[in-house]
Amino acid sequence: KKTKKQLKPQELAAIRPCLELVFLTGPDKGLIRSVGYGPRLLGPKSPDLHLAGLSMNIESLKIEASADAGALIINNPQGEALLNGQAFSTEKLQEGDRIDFHLVGILIKFRDA
């Protein structure tokens, strides 16, 4: 008898100020996505914040609200993405940061909701 895998619910937390992902390059160039709560997944397999044009073998980035307001933590499980041209695993995002995920370039902005 098959049993379904039970997913543990995660607590949602507001991201304030609101995160804006500004797509600079890639298939979604010109698109701006607002992220007002976390955790959220950003990647080619994510139905939440889908990244078009990337291999399905790439793991998603995880975006979470941090304990100190305004900053976010991003988790880069496979090291596929670069933050401001540098490899990273977990970092706080700041206004003007740039994430490069293969052919997709994303500018980080924050705005008051």
N, C-alpha and C positions, 0 to 999 in steps of 0.2 A: 504494500500500500504506500503510495507516494504522499509525502507531506509537503505542504507549501512552506517555503522559507519565510519566517516571520521577520519583518523589518522593524527595527526599533524606531519609534518616533523620535524626531529631533526637535528640540525647542527652537522656535523661530525667534529671532531678535531683530529689532529695528536697526537699520543702518542710517544714522543721522550724523552729518548731513547726508542726503541721498547720493549714492554713487551713480555716476554716468559713465558708460562705456562708449567712447566715440571711435567708431571703426574708421581707421585711416587707410588701410589697404585690405585687399582680399575681396571675396564676392559680396560682402555686406558693406563695402566702402560707402561712407556717407551716412550710415545708419547710426542712431544714438539709442542705446538701451539704458533705461533707468532701473536701478536695483535698490529697492527700498527696505529689503529685509534679507536675512540670511539664516542658515547657510543656503547657498545656491551653487549649482554646478555649471561650469562654462566649458564647453567642448563639443567635439563632433558627435558623441554618443548621447549628449544631454538633450532631452526634450524640453528642458527648462530654458537654458540660454545656449541654444544650438549655434555651433560655429560651422558654417558651410565651407566646403572645399578642402577639408582636412581628412586624412586617413582615419578610418574607424578604429585603427589600432592605438590611437593616441588617447591617453587617459584625460579625463576632465580636470580642470582646475577647480578647487573648492574655495569659494568666497564666503567669509564669515564676518559677522560684526565683532569688533574687538571690545575689550572691557573699557578702554578709554574712548570716549565719543569721537566720531569722525574718522578714525583710522580703521582699516580693515586688514584682515589677515588673509593671505592667499596661500593655498597649499599646491605645490607643483610636484605631484608624486613621482613622475618619471623624469623630471628635469627637462621636459620638452620645450617649455616656454622660457623666454628671457625677460628680465625686468630691467629696463634702462640699459640693455646690451649685456647684462650680467646674468650668469646662471644663479638660481636661488631655489630654496626649498619652501621656506615660509617667510613672508615679509609683511610689514605694514605698508599699505598703499598711501601715497601722498598725491596731492594735486599736481598734475603735470607728468606723473610717471607714465612710462610707455611699456606695454606688454607686447612682445613679438612671439607669436605662436605659429611657426613656419611661415606661411605667406600672409597671415593675418596680423595686422598691426592695430593696437588699441590704445588710445589715449585715455588716461584716467582723469576725471573731473568730479568735483563734488558740488552739489547745489542744495540750498535749503528747500525743504519740501513745501 
